[in-house]
Amino acid sequence: QVQLVESGGGLVQHGGSLRLSCVASGSSVSTDVMGWYRQAPGKQRELVARFTNDGNIIYGDSVKGRFTISGDNAKNTVYLQMNSLRPEDTAVYYCHARLPIYPYMYWGQGTQVTVSS
């Protein structure tokens, strides 16, 4: 059974940094896509950043230049370095992975990131 396990959320002041980590356990198959989404109260879940196994990286417009995604599809790991955090970055951050194993799309349980002003 594939599970995504996240760590690294917490409370940080405006302008601070946090690093999120996620590992997809329970699979001997490499991921096709790994990334992060976030959902703030009353808002839809949105893409933060993701990368594919052919090296394509996409960032959401609101985090470009501040957040950096890294990881390894073969090792089924993904990290998110978040710098210059703002109160509007406050949300639950979800790790996401796509694998060639039903149900193909996997989500972590979410980790809370809170940025105080």
Phi and psi restraints in degrees (range 20) as a CNS / XPLOR table:
assign (resid 1 and name C) (resid 2 and name N)
       (resid 2 and name CA) (resid 2 and name C) 1.0 -82.4 20.0 2
assign (resid 2 and name N) (resid 2 and name CA)
       (resid 2 and name C) (resid 3 and name N) 1.0 132.2 20.0 2
assign (resid 2 and name C) (resid 3 and name N)
       (resid 3 and name CA) (resid 3 and name C) 1.0 -133.1 20.0 2
assign (resid 3 and name N) (resid 3 and name CA)
       (resid 3 and name C) (resid 4 and name N) 1.0 141.8 20.0 2
assign (resid 3 and name C) (resid 4 and name N)
       (resid 4 and name CA) (resid 4 and name C) 1.0 -104.2 20.0 2
assign (resid 4 and name N) (resid 4 and name CA)
       (resid 4 and name C) (resid 5 and name N) 1.0 122.9 20.0 2
assign (resid 4 and name C) (resid 5 and name N)
       (resid 5 and name CA) (resid 5 and name C) 1.0 -115.4 20.0 2
assign (resid 5 and name N) (resid 5 and name CA)
       (resid 5 and name C) (resid 6 and name N) 1.0 120.2 20.0 2
assign (resid 5 and name C) (resid 6 and name N)
       (resid 6 and name CA) (resid 6 and name C) 1.0 -104.3 20.0 2
assign (resid 6 and name N) (resid 6 and name CA)
       (resid 6 and name C) (resid 7 and name N) 1.0 157.1 20.0 2
assign (resid 6 and name C) (resid 7 and name N)
       (resid 7 and name CA) (resid 7 and name C) 1.0 -155.6 20.0 2
assign (resid 7 and name N) (resid 7 and name CA)
       (resid 7 and name C) (resid 8 and name N) 1.0 160.8 20.0 2
assign (resid 7 and name C) (resid 8 and name N)
       (resid 8 and name CA) (resid 8 and name C) 1.0 110.3 20.0 2
assign (resid 8 and name N) (resid 8 and name CA)
       (resid 8 and name C) (resid 9 and name N) 1.0 -3.2 20.0 2
assign (resid 8 and name C) (resid 9 and name N)
       (resid 9 and name CA) (resid 9 and name C) 1.0 -73.1 20.0 2
assign (resid 9 and name N) (resid 9 and name CA)
       (resid 9 and name C) (resid 10 and name N) 1.0 175.9 20.0 2
assign (resid 9 and name C) (resid 10 and name N)
       (resid 10 and name CA) (resid 10 and name C) 1.0 158.8 20.0 2
assign (resid 10 and name N) (resid 10 and name CA)
       (resid 10 and name C) (resid 11 and name N) 1.0 -163.7 20.0 2
assign (resid 10 and name C) (resid 11 and name N)
       (resid 11 and name CA) (resid 11 and name C) 1.0 -106.5 20.0 2
assign (resid 11 and name N) (resid 11 and name CA)
       (resid 11 and name C) (resid 12 and name N) 1.0 132.9 20.0 2
assign (resid 11 and name C) (resid 12 and name N)
       (resid 12 and name CA) (resid 12 and name C) 1.0 -144.8 20.0 2
assign (resid 12 and name N) (resid 12 and name CA)
       (resid 12 and name C) (resid 13 and name N) 1.0 154.4 20.0 2
assign (resid 12 and name C) (resid 13 and name N)
       (resid 13 and name CA) (resid 13 and name C) 1.0 -82.0 20.0 2
assign (resid 13 and name N) (resid 13 and name CA)
       (resid 13 and name C) (resid 14 and name N) 1.0 157.9 20.0 2
assign (resid 13 and name C) (resid 14 and name N)
       (resid 14 and name CA) (resid 14 and name C) 1.0 -50.9 20.0 2
assign (resid 14 and name N) (resid 14 and name CA)
       (resid 14 and name C) (resid 15 and name N) 1.0 128.0 20.0 2
assign (resid 14 and name C) (resid 15 and name N)
       (resid 15 and name CA) (resid 15 and name C) 1.0 92.9 20.0 2
assign (resid 15 and name N) (resid 15 and name CA)
       (resid 15 and name C) (resid 16 and name N) 1.0 -7.3 20.0 2
assign (resid 15 and name C) (resid 16 and name N)
       (resid 16 and name CA) (resid 16 and name C) 1.0 -81.5 20.0 2
assign (resid 16 and name N) (resid 16 and name CA)
       (resid 16 and name C) (resid 17 and name N) 1.0 -174.0 20.0 2
assign (resid 16 and name C) (resid 17 and name N)
       (resid 17 and name CA) (resid 17 and name C) 1.0 -132.7 20.0 2
assign (resid 17 and name N) (resid 17 and name CA)
       (resid 17 and name C) (resid 18 and name N) 1.0 152.3 20.0 2
assign (resid 17 and name C) (resid 18 and name N)
       (resid 18 and name CA) (resid 18 and name C) 1.0 -145.7 20.0 2
assign (resid 18 and name N) (resid 18 and name CA)
       (resid 18 and name C) (resid 19 and name N) 1.0 155.4 20.0 2
assign (resid 18 and name C) (resid 19 and name N)
       (resid 19 and name CA) (resid 19 and name C) 1.0 -127.6 20.0 2
assign (resid 19 and name N) (resid 19 and name CA)
       (resid 19 and name C) (resid 20 and name N) 1.0 124.4 20.0 2
assign (resid 19 and name C) (resid 20 and name N)
       (resid 20 and name CA) (resid 20 and name C) 1.0 -100.4 20.0 2
assign (resid 20 and name N) (resid 20 and name CA)
       (resid 20 and name C) (resid 21 and name N) 1.0 145.7 20.0 2
assign (resid 20 and name C) (resid 21 and name N)
       (resid 21 and name CA) (resid 21 and name C) 1.0 -129.3 20.0 2
assign (resid 21 and name N) (resid 21 and name CA)
       (resid 21 and name C) (resid 22 and name N) 1.0 150.8 20.0 2
assign (resid 21 and name C) (resid 22 and name N)
       (resid 22 and name CA) (resid 22 and name C) 1.0 -151.1 20.0 2
assign (resid 22 and name N) (resid 22 and name CA)
       (resid 22 and name C) (resid 23 and name N) 1.0 137.5 20.0 2
assign (resid 22 and name C) (resid 23 and name N)
       (resid 23 and name CA) (resid 23 and name C) 1.0 -130.5 20.0 2
assign (resid 23 and name N) (resid 23 and name CA)
       (resid 23 and name C) (resid 24 and name N) 1.0 137.1 20.0 2
assign (resid 23 and name C) (resid 24 and name N)
       (resid 24 and name CA) (resid 24 and name C) 1.0 -94.2 20.0 2
assign (resid 24 and name N) (resid 24 and name CA)
       (resid 24 and name C) (resid 25 and name N) 1.0 109.3 20.0 2
assign (resid 24 and name C) (resid 25 and name N)
       (resid 25 and name CA) (resid 25 and name C) 1.0 -101.8 20.0 2
assign (resid 25 and name N) (resid 25 and name CA)
       (resid 25 and name C) (resid 26 and name N) 1.0 160.5 20.0 2
assign (resid 25 and name C) (resid 26 and name N)
       (resid 26 and name CA) (resid 26 and name C) 1.0 87.2 20.0 2
assign (resid 26 and name N) (resid 26 and name CA)
       (resid 26 and name C) (resid 27 and name N) 1.0 11.5 20.0 2
assign (resid 26 and name C) (resid 27 and name N)
       (resid 27 and name CA) (resid 27 and name C) 1.0 -133.3 20.0 2
assign (resid 27 and name N) (resid 27 and name CA)
       (resid 27 and name C) (resid 28 and name N) 1.0 135.1 20.0 2
assign (resid 27 and name C) (resid 28 and name N)
       (resid 28 and name CA) (resid 28 and name C) 1.0 -95.1 20.0 2
assign (resid 28 and name N) (resid 28 and name CA)
       (resid 28 and name C) (resid 29 and name N) 1.0 0.6 20.0 2
assign (resid 28 and name C) (resid 29 and name N)
       (resid 29 and name CA) (resid 29 and name C) 1.0 -100.8 20.0 2
assign (resid 29 and name N) (resid 29 and name CA)
       (resid 29 and name C) (resid 30 and name N) 1.0 139.8 20.0 2
assign (resid 29 and name C) (resid 30 and name N)
       (resid 30 and name CA) (resid 30 and name C) 1.0 -73.9 20.0 2
assign (resid 30 and name N) (resid 30 and name CA)
       (resid 30 and name C) (resid 31 and name N) 1.0 151.0 20.0 2
assign (resid 30 and name C) (resid 31 and name N)
       (resid 31 and name CA) (resid 31 and name C) 1.0 -75.0 20.0 2
assign (resid 31 and name N) (resid 31 and name CA)
       (resid 31 and name C) (resid 32 and name N) 1.0 152.8 20.0 2
assign (resid 31 and name C) (resid 32 and name N)
       (resid 32 and name CA) (resid 32 and name C) 1.0 -89.8 20.0 2
assign (resid 32 and name N) (resid 32 and name CA)
       (resid 32 and name C) (resid 33 and name N) 1.0 -38.2 20.0 2
assign (resid 32 and name C) (resid 33 and name N)
       (resid 33 and name CA) (resid 33 and name C) 1.0 -139.5 20.0 2
assign (resid 33 and name N) (resid 33 and name CA)
       (resid 33 and name C) (resid 34 and name N) 1.0 140.6 20.0 2
assign (resid 33 and name C) (resid 34 and name N)
       (resid 34 and name CA) (resid 34 and name C) 1.0 -138.1 20.0 2
assign (resid 34 and name N) (resid 34 and name CA)
       (resid 34 and name C) (resid 35 and name N) 1.0 148.9 20.0 2
assign (resid 34 and name C) (resid 35 and name N)
       (resid 35 and name CA) (resid 35 and name C) 1.0 -177.1 20.0 2
assign (resid 35 and name N) (resid 35 and name CA)
       (resid 35 and name C) (resid 36 and name N) 1.0 -168.5 20.0 2
assign (resid 35 and name C) (resid 36 and name N)
       (resid 36 and name CA) (resid 36 and name C) 1.0 -132.5 20.0 2
assign (resid 36 and name N) (resid 36 and name CA)
       (resid 36 and name C) (resid 37 and name N) 1.0 138.7 20.0 2
assign (resid 36 and name C) (resid 37 and name N)
       (resid 37 and name CA) (resid 37 and name C) 1.0 -123.6 20.0 2
assign (resid 37 and name N) (resid 37 and name CA)
       (resid 37 and name C) (resid 38 and name N) 1.0 164.9 20.0 2
assign (resid 37 and name C) (resid 38 and name N)
       (resid 38 and name CA) (resid 38 and name C) 1.0 -142.3 20.0 2
assign (resid 38 and name N) (resid 38 and name CA)
       (resid 38 and name C) (resid 39 and name N) 1.0 155.3 20.0 2
assign (resid 38 and name C) (resid 39 and name N)
       (resid 39 and name CA) (resid 39 and name C) 1.0 -140.6 20.0 2
assign (resid 39 and name N) (resid 39 and name CA)
       (resid 39 and name C) (resid 40 and name N) 1.0 118.3 20.0 2
assign (resid 39 and name C) (resid 40 and name N)
       (resid 40 and name CA) (resid 40 and name C) 1.0 -92.4 20.0 2
assign (resid 40 and name N) (resid 40 and name CA)
       (resid 40 and name C) (resid 41 and name N) 1.0 157.8 20.0 2
assign (resid 40 and name C) (resid 41 and name N)
       (resid 41 and name CA) (resid 41 and name C) 1.0 -55.9 20.0 2
assign (resid 41 and name N) (resid 41 and name CA)
       (resid 41 and name C) (resid 42 and name N) 1.0 129.9 20.0 2
assign (resid 41 and name C) (resid 42 and name N)
       (resid 42 and name CA) (resid 42 and name C) 1.0 77.8 20.0 2
assign (resid 42 and name N) (resid 42 and name CA)
       (resid 42 and name C) (resid 43 and name N) 1.0 5.2 20.0 2
assign (resid 42 and name C) (resid 43 and name N)
       (resid 43 and name CA) (resid 43 and name C) 1.0 -122.1 20.0 2
assign (resid 43 and name N) (resid 43 and name CA)
       (resid 43 and name C) (resid 44 and name N) 1.0 162.5 20.0 2
assign (resid 43 and name C) (resid 44 and name N)
       (resid 44 and name CA) (resid 44 and name C) 1.0 -77.4 20.0 2
assign (resid 44 and name N) (resid 44 and name CA)
       (resid 44 and name C) (resid 45 and name N) 1.0 155.2 20.0 2
assign (resid 44 and name C) (resid 45 and name N)
       (resid 45 and name CA) (resid 45 and name C) 1.0 -66.7 20.0 2
assign (resid 45 and name N) (resid 45 and name CA)
       (resid 45 and name C) (resid 46 and name N) 1.0 136.1 20.0 2
assign (resid 45 and name C) (resid 46 and name N)
       (resid 46 and name CA) (resid 46 and name C) 1.0 -130.5 20.0 2
assign (resid 46 and name N) (resid 46 and name CA)
       (resid 46 and name C) (resid 47 and name N) 1.0 153.8 20.0 2
assign (resid 46 and name C) (resid 47 and name N)
       (resid 47 and name CA) (resid 47 and name C) 1.0 -69.9 20.0 2
assign (resid 47 and name N) (resid 47 and name CA)
       (resid 47 and name C) (resid 48 and name N) 1.0 133.2 20.0 2
assign (resid 47 and name C) (resid 48 and name N)
       (resid 48 and name CA) (resid 48 and name C) 1.0 -98.2 20.0 2
assign (resid 48 and name N) (resid 48 and name CA)
       (resid 48 and name C) (resid 49 and name N) 1.0 -56.2 20.0 2
assign (resid 48 and name C) (resid 49 and name N)
       (resid 49 and name CA) (resid 49 and name C) 1.0 -166.4 20.0 2
assign (resid 49 and name N) (resid 49 and name CA)
       (resid 49 and name C) (resid 50 and name N) 1.0 151.9 20.0 2
assign (resid 49 and name C) (resid 50 and name N)
       (resid 50 and name CA) (resid 50 and name C) 1.0 -154.4 20.0 2
assign (resid 50 and name N) (resid 50 and name CA)
       (resid 50 and name C) (resid 51 and name N) 1.0 157.6 20.0 2
assign (resid 50 and name C) (resid 51 and name N)
       (resid 51 and name CA) (resid 51 and name C) 1.0 -135.4 20.0 2
assign (resid 51 and name N) (resid 51 and name CA)
       (resid 51 and name C) (resid 52 and name N) 1.0 155.1 20.0 2
assign (resid 51 and name C) (resid 52 and name N)
       (resid 52 and name CA) (resid 52 and name C) 1.0 -111.0 20.0 2
assign (resid 52 and name N) (resid 52 and name CA)
       (resid 52 and name C) (resid 53 and name N) 1.0 168.6 20.0 2
assign (resid 52 and name C) (resid 53 and name N)
       (resid 53 and name CA) (resid 53 and name C) 1.0 -75.4 20.0 2
assign (resid 53 and name N) (resid 53 and name CA)
       (resid 53 and name C) (resid 54 and name N) 1.0 -3.7 20.0 2
assign (resid 53 and name C) (resid 54 and name N)
       (resid 54 and name CA) (resid 54 and name C) 1.0 -103.6 20.0 2
assign (resid 54 and name N) (resid 54 and name CA)
       (resid 54 and name C) (resid 55 and name N) 1.0 13.8 20.0 2
assign (resid 54 and name C) (resid 55 and name N)
       (resid 55 and name CA) (resid 55 and name C) 1.0 91.2 20.0 2
assign (resid 55 and name N) (resid 55 and name CA)
       (resid 55 and name C) (resid 56 and name N) 1.0 4.9 20.0 2
assign (resid 55 and name C) (resid 56 and name N)
       (resid 56 and name CA) (resid 56 and name C) 1.0 -79.1 20.0 2
assign (resid 56 and name N) (resid 56 and name CA)
       (resid 56 and name C) (resid 57 and name N) 1.0 130.2 20.0 2
assign (resid 56 and name C) (resid 57 and name N)
       (resid 57 and name CA) (resid 57 and name C) 1.0 -122.9 20.0 2
assign (resid 57 and name N) (resid 57 and name CA)
       (resid 57 and name C) (resid 58 and name N) 1.0 135.3 20.0 2
assign (resid 57 and name C) (resid 58 and name N)
       (resid 58 and name CA) (resid 58 and name C) 1.0 -129.3 20.0 2
assign (resid 58 and name N) (resid 58 and name CA)
       (resid 58 and name C) (resid 59 and name N) 1.0 136.5 20.0 2
assign (resid 58 and name C) (resid 59 and name N)
       (resid 59 and name CA) (resid 59 and name C) 1.0 -117.0 20.0 2
assign (resid 59 and name N) (resid 59 and name CA)
       (resid 59 and name C) (resid 60 and name N) 1.0 147.0 20.0 2
assign (resid 59 and name C) (resid 60 and name N)
       (resid 60 and name CA) (resid 60 and name C) 1.0 -68.2 20.0 2
assign (resid 60 and name N) (resid 60 and name CA)
       (resid 60 and name C) (resid 61 and name N) 1.0 148.7 20.0 2
assign (resid 60 and name C) (resid 61 and name N)
       (resid 61 and name CA) (resid 61 and name C) 1.0 -58.5 20.0 2
assign (resid 61 and name N) (resid 61 and name CA)
       (resid 61 and name C) (resid 62 and name N) 1.0 -36.0 20.0 2
assign (resid 61 and name C) (resid 62 and name N)
       (resid 62 and name CA) (resid 62 and name C) 1.0 -74.3 20.0 2
assign (resid 62 and name N) (resid 62 and name CA)
       (resid 62 and name C) (resid 63 and name N) 1.0 -12.1 20.0 2
assign (resid 62 and name C) (resid 63 and name N)
       (resid 63 and name CA) (resid 63 and name C) 1.0 -115.4 20.0 2
assign (resid 63 and name N) (resid 63 and name CA)
       (resid 63 and name C) (resid 64 and name N) 1.0 -3.1 20.0 2
assign (resid 63 and name C) (resid 64 and name N)
       (resid 64 and name CA) (resid 64 and name C) 1.0 -58.8 20.0 2
assign (resid 64 and name N) (resid 64 and name CA)
       (resid 64 and name C) (resid 65 and name N) 1.0 133.9 20.0 2
assign (resid 64 and name C) (resid 65 and name N)
       (resid 65 and name CA) (resid 65 and name C) 1.0 85.6 20.0 2
assign (resid 65 and name N) (resid 65 and name CA)
       (resid 65 and name C) (resid 66 and name N) 1.0 -10.4 20.0 2
assign (resid 65 and name C) (resid 66 and name N)
       (resid 66 and name CA) (resid 66 and name C) 1.0 -116.5 20.0 2
assign (resid 66 and name N) (resid 66 and name CA)
       (resid 66 and name C) (resid 67 and name N) 1.0 -35.0 20.0 2
assign (resid 66 and name C) (resid 67 and name N)
       (resid 67 and name CA) (resid 67 and name C) 1.0 -107.7 20.0 2
assign (resid 67 and name N) (resid 67 and name CA)
       (resid 67 and name C) (resid 68 and name N) 1.0 148.6 20.0 2
assign (resid 67 and name C) (resid 68 and name N)
       (resid 68 and name CA) (resid 68 and name C) 1.0 -133.2 20.0 2
assign (resid 68 and name N) (resid 68 and name CA)
       (resid 68 and name C) (resid 69 and name N) 1.0 126.2 20.0 2
assign (resid 68 and name C) (resid 69 and name N)
       (resid 69 and name CA) (resid 69 and name C) 1.0 -98.6 20.0 2
assign (resid 69 and name N) (resid 69 and name CA)
       (resid 69 and name C) (resid 70 and name N) 1.0 143.7 20.0 2
assign (resid 69 and name C) (resid 70 and name N)
       (resid 70 and name CA) (resid 70 and name C) 1.0 -149.8 20.0 2
assign (resid 70 and name N) (resid 70 and name CA)
       (resid 70 and name C) (resid 71 and name N) 1.0 170.0 20.0 2
assign (resid 70 and name C) (resid 71 and name N)
       (resid 71 and name CA) (resid 71 and name C) 1.0 154.3 20.0 2
assign (resid 71 and name N) (resid 71 and name CA)
       (resid 71 and name C) (resid 72 and name N) 1.0 -166.0 20.0 2
assign (resid 71 and name C) (resid 72 and name N)
       (resid 72 and name CA) (resid 72 and name C) 1.0 -150.1 20.0 2
assign (resid 72 and name N) (resid 72 and name CA)
       (resid 72 and name C) (resid 73 and name N) 1.0 114.1 20.0 2
assign (resid 72 and name C) (resid 73 and name N)
       (resid 73 and name CA) (resid 73 and name C) 1.0 -62.7 20.0 2
assign (resid 73 and name N) (resid 73 and name CA)
       (resid 73 and name C) (resid 74 and name N) 1.0 -36.6 20.0 2
assign (resid 73 and name C) (resid 74 and name N)
       (resid 74 and name CA) (resid 74 and name C) 1.0 -67.1 20.0 2
assign (resid 74 and name N) (resid 74 and name CA)
       (resid 74 and name C) (resid 75 and name N) 1.0 -31.3 20.0 2
assign (resid 74 and name C) (resid 75 and name N)
       (resid 75 and name CA) (resid 75 and name C) 1.0 -96.9 20.0 2
assign (resid 75 and name N) (resid 75 and name CA)
       (resid 75 and name C) (resid 76 and name N) 1.0 -1.0 20.0 2
assign (resid 75 and name C) (resid 76 and name N)
       (resid 76 and name CA) (resid 76 and name C) 1.0 56.2 20.0 2
assign (resid 76 and name N) (resid 76 and name CA)
       (resid 76 and name C) (resid 77 and name N) 1.0 44.5 20.0 2
assign (resid 76 and name C) (resid 77 and name N)
       (resid 77 and name CA) (resid 77 and name C) 1.0 -126.7 20.0 2
assign (resid 77 and name N) (resid 77 and name CA)
       (resid 77 and name C) (resid 78 and name N) 1.0 148.7 20.0 2
assign (resid 77 and name C) (resid 78 and name N)
       (resid 78 and name CA) (resid 78 and name C) 1.0 -146.1 20.0 2
assign (resid 78 and name N) (resid 78 and name CA)
       (resid 78 and name C) (resid 79 and name N) 1.0 142.8 20.0 2
assign (resid 78 and name C) (resid 79 and name N)
       (resid 79 and name CA) (resid 79 and name C) 1.0 -128.9 20.0 2
assign (resid 79 and name N) (resid 79 and name CA)
       (resid 79 and name C) (resid 80 and name N) 1.0 154.6 20.0 2
assign (resid 79 and name C) (resid 80 and name N)
       (resid 80 and name CA) (resid 80 and name C) 1.0 -135.3 20.0 2
assign (resid 80 and name N) (resid 80 and name CA)
       (resid 80 and name C) (resid 81 and name N) 1.0 110.5 20.0 2
assign (resid 80 and name C) (resid 81 and name N)
       (resid 81 and name CA) (resid 81 and name C) 1.0 -90.2 20.0 2
assign (resid 81 and name N) (resid 81 and name CA)
       (resid 81 and name C) (resid 82 and name N) 1.0 119.6 20.0 2
assign (resid 81 and name C) (resid 82 and name N)
       (resid 82 and name CA) (resid 82 and name C) 1.0 -114.2 20.0 2
assign (resid 82 and name N) (resid 82 and name CA)
       (resid 82 and name C) (resid 83 and name N) 1.0 115.5 20.0 2
assign (resid 82 and name C) (resid 83 and name N)
       (resid 83 and name CA) (resid 83 and name C) 1.0 -115.4 20.0 2
assign (resid 83 and name N) (resid 83 and name CA)
       (resid 83 and name C) (resid 84 and name N) 1.0 164.2 20.0 2
assign (resid 83 and name C) (resid 84 and name N)
       (resid 84 and name CA) (resid 84 and name C) 1.0 49.5 20.0 2
assign (resid 84 and name N) (resid 84 and name CA)
       (resid 84 and name C) (resid 85 and name N) 1.0 47.8 20.0 2
assign (resid 84 and name C) (resid 85 and name N)
       (resid 85 and name CA) (resid 85 and name C) 1.0 -66.1 20.0 2
assign (resid 85 and name N) (resid 85 and name CA)
       (resid 85 and name C) (resid 86 and name N) 1.0 145.8 20.0 2
assign (resid 85 and name C) (resid 86 and name N)
       (resid 86 and name CA) (resid 86 and name C) 1.0 -122.1 20.0 2
assign (resid 86 and name N) (resid 86 and name CA)
       (resid 86 and name C) (resid 87 and name N) 1.0 157.5 20.0 2
assign (resid 86 and name C) (resid 87 and name N)
       (resid 87 and name CA) (resid 87 and name C) 1.0 -55.3 20.0 2
assign (resid 87 and name N) (resid 87 and name CA)
       (resid 87 and name C) (resid 88 and name N) 1.0 -32.7 20.0 2
assign (resid 87 and name C) (resid 88 and name N)
       (resid 88 and name CA) (resid 88 and name C) 1.0 -71.7 20.0 2
assign (resid 88 and name N) (resid 88 and name CA)
       (resid 88 and name C) (resid 89 and name N) 1.0 -6.8 20.0 2
assign (resid 88 and name C) (resid 89 and name N)
       (resid 89 and name CA) (resid 89 and name C) 1.0 -82.9 20.0 2
assign (resid 89 and name N) (resid 89 and name CA)
       (resid 89 and name C) (resid 90 and name N) 1.0 -6.9 20.0 2
assign (resid 89 and name C) (resid 90 and name N)
       (resid 90 and name CA) (resid 90 and name C) 1.0 -61.0 20.0 2
assign (resid 90 and name N) (resid 90 and name CA)
       (resid 90 and name C) (resid 91 and name N) 1.0 124.2 20.0 2
assign (resid 90 and name C) (resid 91 and name N)
       (resid 91 and name CA) (resid 91 and name C) 1.0 -177.0 20.0 2
assign (resid 91 and name N) (resid 91 and name CA)
       (resid 91 and name C) (resid 92 and name N) 1.0 171.5 20.0 2
assign (resid 91 and name C) (resid 92 and name N)
       (resid 92 and name CA) (resid 92 and name C) 1.0 -89.9 20.0 2
assign (resid 92 and name N) (resid 92 and name CA)
       (resid 92 and name C) (resid 93 and name N) 1.0 126.4 20.0 2
assign (resid 92 and name C) (resid 93 and name N)
       (resid 93 and name CA) (resid 93 and name C) 1.0 -101.3 20.0 2
assign (resid 93 and name N) (resid 93 and name CA)
       (resid 93 and name C) (resid 94 and name N) 1.0 129.5 20.0 2
assign (resid 93 and name C) (resid 94 and name N)
       (resid 94 and name CA) (resid 94 and name C) 1.0 -115.2 20.0 2
assign (resid 94 and name N) (resid 94 and name CA)
       (resid 94 and name C) (resid 95 and name N) 1.0 130.3 20.0 2
assign (resid 94 and name C) (resid 95 and name N)
       (resid 95 and name CA) (resid 95 and name C) 1.0 -78.1 20.0 2
assign (resid 95 and name N) (resid 95 and name CA)
       (resid 95 and name C) (resid 96 and name N) 1.0 141.9 20.0 2
assign (resid 95 and name C) (resid 96 and name N)
       (resid 96 and name CA) (resid 96 and name C) 1.0 -132.9 20.0 2
assign (resid 96 and name N) (resid 96 and name CA)
       (resid 96 and name C) (resid 97 and name N) 1.0 143.8 20.0 2
assign (resid 96 and name C) (resid 97 and name N)
       (resid 97 and name CA) (resid 97 and name C) 1.0 -145.8 20.0 2
assign (resid 97 and name N) (resid 97 and name CA)
       (resid 97 and name C) (resid 98 and name N) 1.0 146.8 20.0 2
assign (resid 97 and name C) (resid 98 and name N)
       (resid 98 and name CA) (resid 98 and name C) 1.0 -117.4 20.0 2
assign (resid 98 and name N) (resid 98 and name CA)
       (resid 98 and name C) (resid 99 and name N) 1.0 125.3 20.0 2
assign (resid 98 and name C) (resid 99 and name N)
       (resid 99 and name CA) (resid 99 and name C) 1.0 -126.7 20.0 2
assign (resid 99 and name N) (resid 99 and name CA)
       (resid 99 and name C) (resid 100 and name N) 1.0 157.0 20.0 2
assign (resid 99 and name C) (resid 100 and name N)
       (resid 100 and name CA) (resid 100 and name C) 1.0 -80.9 20.0 2
assign (resid 100 and name N) (resid 100 and name CA)
       (resid 100 and name C) (resid 101 and name N) 1.0 41.1 20.0 2
assign (resid 100 and name C) (resid 101 and name N)
       (resid 101 and name CA) (resid 101 and name C) 1.0 -132.8 20.0 2
assign (resid 101 and name N) (resid 101 and name CA)
       (resid 101 and name C) (resid 102 and name N) 1.0 126.7 20.0 2
assign (resid 101 and name C) (resid 102 and name N)
       (resid 102 and name CA) (resid 102 and name C) 1.0 -55.1 20.0 2
assign (resid 102 and name N) (resid 102 and name CA)
       (resid 102 and name C) (resid 103 and name N) 1.0 136.9 20.0 2
assign (resid 102 and name C) (resid 103 and name N)
       (resid 103 and name CA) (resid 103 and name C) 1.0 -89.1 20.0 2
assign (resid 103 and name N) (resid 103 and name CA)
       (resid 103 and name C) (resid 104 and name N) 1.0 19.8 20.0 2
assign (resid 103 and name C) (resid 104 and name N)
       (resid 104 and name CA) (resid 104 and name C) 1.0 74.1 20.0 2
assign (resid 104 and name N) (resid 104 and name CA)
       (resid 104 and name C) (resid 105 and name N) 1.0 -40.7 20.0 2
assign (resid 104 and name C) (resid 105 and name N)
       (resid 105 and name CA) (resid 105 and name C) 1.0 -108.0 20.0 2
assign (resid 105 and name N) (resid 105 and name CA)
       (resid 105 and name C) (resid 106 and name N) 1.0 128.2 20.0 2
assign (resid 105 and name C) (resid 106 and name N)
       (resid 106 and name CA) (resid 106 and name C) 1.0 -128.0 20.0 2
assign (resid 106 and name N) (resid 106 and name CA)
       (resid 106 and name C) (resid 107 and name N) 1.0 147.0 20.0 2
assign (resid 106 and name C) (resid 107 and name N)
       (resid 107 and name CA) (resid 107 and name C) 1.0 -132.0 20.0 2
assign (resid 107 and name N) (resid 107 and name CA)
       (resid 107 and name C) (resid 108 and name N) 1.0 145.7 20.0 2
assign (resid 107 and name C) (resid 108 and name N)
       (resid 108 and name CA) (resid 108 and name C) 1.0 -79.6 20.0 2
assign (resid 108 and name N) (resid 108 and name CA)
       (resid 108 and name C) (resid 109 and name N) 1.0 177.6 20.0 2
assign (resid 108 and name C) (resid 109 and name N)
       (resid 109 and name CA) (resid 109 and name C) 1.0 -79.7 20.0 2
assign (resid 109 and name N) (resid 109 and name CA)
       (resid 109 and name C) (resid 110 and name N) 1.0 -14.0 20.0 2
assign (resid 109 and name C) (resid 110 and name N)
       (resid 110 and name CA) (resid 110 and name C) 1.0 96.9 20.0 2
assign (resid 110 and name N) (resid 110 and name CA)
       (resid 110 and name C) (resid 111 and name N) 1.0 144.7 20.0 2
assign (resid 110 and name C) (resid 111 and name N)
       (resid 111 and name CA) (resid 111 and name C) 1.0 -133.9 20.0 2
assign (resid 111 and name N) (resid 111 and name CA)
       (resid 111 and name C) (resid 112 and name N) 1.0 133.7 20.0 2
assign (resid 111 and name C) (resid 112 and name N)
       (resid 112 and name CA) (resid 112 and name C) 1.0 -79.9 20.0 2
assign (resid 112 and name N) (resid 112 and name CA)
       (resid 112 and name C) (resid 113 and name N) 1.0 131.4 20.0 2
assign (resid 112 and name C) (resid 113 and name N)
       (resid 113 and name CA) (resid 113 and name C) 1.0 -119.4 20.0 2
assign (resid 113 and name N) (resid 113 and name CA)
       (resid 113 and name C) (resid 114 and name N) 1.0 123.4 20.0 2
assign (resid 113 and name C) (resid 114 and name N)
       (resid 114 and name CA) (resid 114 and name C) 1.0 -124.5 20.0 2
assign (resid 114 and name N) (resid 114 and name CA)
       (resid 114 and name C) (resid 115 and name N) 1.0 126.1 20.0 2
assign (resid 114 and name C) (resid 115 and name N)
       (resid 115 and name CA) (resid 115 and name C) 1.0 -114.2 20.0 2
assign (resid 115 and name N) (resid 115 and name CA)
       (resid 115 and name C) (resid 116 and name N) 1.0 118.2 20.0 2
assign (resid 115 and name C) (resid 116 and name N)
       (resid 116 and name CA) (resid 116 and name C) 1.0 -88.8 20.0 2
assign (resid 116 and name N) (resid 116 and name CA)
       (resid 116 and name C) (resid 117 and name N) 1.0 148.9 20.0 2
